[in-house]
């Protein structure tokens, strides 16, 4: 998994490439924890994400809860397979997906 960050004022865009699973989820989680201080808008670009496991979903949910307290979060670029996972798990109702 590759994580690219782009901060513009109080807006942080994080692009995730590859697989977000049990092995890589802790990497994203620590990256988010280190980066969200002072951020009002978090954009997660998952247009190059190939797979997400329950561990990855947990990290997204945790980020959403953090951003609910300090601003907003949106998820962009979900492919058909990832959208299906969001729908089956009910995350379609928990996340702001564009």
Buried (B, 14 or more C-beta within 10 A) or exposed (E): BEBEEEEEEEBBBBBBBEBBBEEBBEBBBEBBEEBBEEBEBBBBBBEEBBBBBEBBBEBBBBBBEBBEEBBBBBBBBBEEEBEEBBEEBEBBEBBEBE
